[in-house]
Amino acid sequence: SQMPHGHMPLPSFWKMVEDTLKQSGTQLHTFCQMFETVTPSPVTQPLNPAEERKVLSLVSKHGPDKLYQVTSNISGSKDLDLTLQRGQIVALLQSVDTKGNTSRWLVDAGGPRGFVPAGKLQPY
């Protein structure tokens, strides 16, 4: 009874709720469409010959199902973190860090090994 709509007849109240939900749904749909057009989908970067050799080495060591591509630049800030560029290919060694954190993965970058944020990797 303390709510501003507490004294509305029930059919009017439900109509107002339905209209509000429709409007919110429309706004969400519009936002999702704008987000999809503004955010470019990650694309496979062409590899130079040195990177191609590194990828072949990673495939032979770890198998093709373990390869991931870096989706945005990574600046390692902690000990054992790697600094990687967007488009680089890495091999997943463990999907968890030494403390059990699943948002940091241990990867082989074709030489250096270290941790990177899991959210910045996509299957290659």
Secondary structure, DSSP 8 states (H G I E B T S, - for coil): --STTTTS-HHHHHHHHHHHHHHHHHHHHHHHHHHHHHS---------HHHHHHHHHHHHHH-GGGEEEESS-B---STTB--B-TT-EEEEEESS-TTS-TTEEEEE-SS-EEEEEGGGEEE-
